[in-house]
Amino acid sequence: MSADPTEPVRVVVYAKPGCHLCEDAIALVAQVCAETGTSWREVDISGDAELMRTYGEQIPVTFVDGRQHDFWRVDPERLRAALGA
């Protein structure tokens, strides 16, 4: 995750607890972002009714630079390409 709170976060993963696909996606995002020095964060949608309505059937949903990148699964090569790595 981003070490500097003033640094813009490039990758966001919408997820919820108990979701095995979310756990897999978060692990891959963390790995790729560590390799590339990219900031990222996880958003738990379970406490937000609007996020649950929007993303509940697609989680995990990955955004890169504010645009939806993937859902359900993360392809590490595709993520690296989107990050310019």
N, C-alpha and C positions, 0 to 999 in steps of 0.2 A: 504494500500500500504506500501511498505517498508519505514520505518522511517530512516534507515541508508543507504545512497546511496552506501556505500562500501559493504554492505551485498548482497550476491547473491540472486536473485529473484527466488523463487521456482516455482511460478505459474504465467503464463502469459495468458491473455484472449485477443484474437484478436476479435475486434468488430468494429462497425461503428455507428455513430449517427443515431437516428431514428429507430433503430432495437429493437423491443420489446423483442425478445428472448435474445438479448445482454443485455438489462437492467436486465432481470430476472437472467441471468447467472452471471453478475457482482455482483448483490446483494447476490446471494448464495455463490460465491467465497469469497466476502468480509466477509460474516458471518463466513464461515468455517475457513478462514485464521485468522480471529480475535480470534476465539475459540482456534485454534491450535498454534497461535503465528507465523504463516507462512507468509513470505513476498510474495507480489504479485504485479502485475501491469497490466494495460490495455493498449493495443496498438490499436490506431485508424487506421484502414486500408484504410479509405476513401481517404487519400491523397497520397497513394502509389500504383501505377499501378501494380507493381509486386505482392504485397500482395493481392490486389483486384483480380487479376487473380488466385492466388493460393487458397485463402480462401473465396472469395466473395460469393460462393454458399453454404458454410458450416457454416458461422458465426452464433453464436459465436463459436470460436474454442478455446479450453482450452489446454494448455501445462503444464505438471508438470515435473520439472527437465529436461527441454529441449526436452521432448518427447510428441507427441500429446496424449492427454488423452481423450477428448470428443469433440463433435461438436453438434450444435443445442441446446442441453439441458445439464445442469449440474446435476448430481445425487450427492447430498451432502454426502451420505454414501460412495459412490464409491470414491469421492474426499478425504474424511477423511481417507479411507483405503490407498489410494495412498500416502498420507502424513504421514502415519504411526501413525495416531491418534486413 
